[in-house]
Structure formats: structure tokens, C-alpha cells
Amino acid sequence: MHDTIEQRLRGALAVDHLDIVLDGNRCSIAIASDDFEGLNPVRRQQLVYQHIGDFISSGEIHAVTINAMTAAQWLERDS
């Protein structure tokens, strides 16, 4: 499932950074993409959910945490 999620997100968004952690049926995604520029946090999460929604509806993923930011925000977080 990890590889499928990664392929879907990289295929749909201009991904600068991507971390996916699966722990049972829980998923944590940290993603940086300039596609998120100008979007509010809810819209950013919706873009990610679009590509993993079938895992959620099937029950394969029960809980999802998404940290979606632009590439600039990703670089700033370590400053």
C-alpha cells in the first residue's frame, strides 16, 4: 500500500518531499508540493484525500494524518 500511495501522489502532484508512514491501518503523510501554493489547509488535505480515498472507504486505512505544505514551507520548518 505504501508504494501505491507514493505512486499516486507523485503522479498527481509536483511533489518536492514525501514521507509516508503506515502503522497498521493508520497512515501519516507529510507532503511538500508547490501545487498547494495559495490553498488553505483543508483544500490541501482534500487534494491528498482524492488519491487515497479508496483505501479509506475500503477500511484499509482507518485514520489519516496529513501535513501538506509548499516546498518553501517545508524548508522553513527546519529554520
C-alpha positions, -999 to +999 in steps of 0.1 A: +000+000+000+029+024+008+042+022-028+008+026-043+001+058-022+035+072-031+029+065-068-005+081-068+006+112-050+038+116-071+018+110-103-009+136-094+012+164-077+045+180-083+060+165-051+091+180-036+091+159-005+070+130+006+071+109+038+045+081+043+043+061+075+019+032+078+012+017+112-014-009+108-045+008+095-031+043+103-014+065+078+007+096+083+016+117+052+040+146+051+040+161+017+055+193+002+043+205-032+041+239-049+007+227-061-005+237-026+005+273-031-024+296-023-046+268-009-059+267+026-051+236+047-084+220+042-081+222+004-046+208+006-058+178+025-087+173+001-062+171-028-043+143-009-076+125+001-086+124-036-058+099-043-062+077-012-100+078-007-105+042-019-081+030+009-102+049+034-136+037+021-124+001+020-112+003+056-076-005+047-068+029+062-088+039+092-070+071+104-050+096+083-028+125+094-018+148+066+007+176+068+006+193+034+028+223+027+046+241-001+083+234-008+092+268+008+072+259+039+090+226+041+124+243+040+113+269+066+101+243+091+137+234+100+148+270+104 
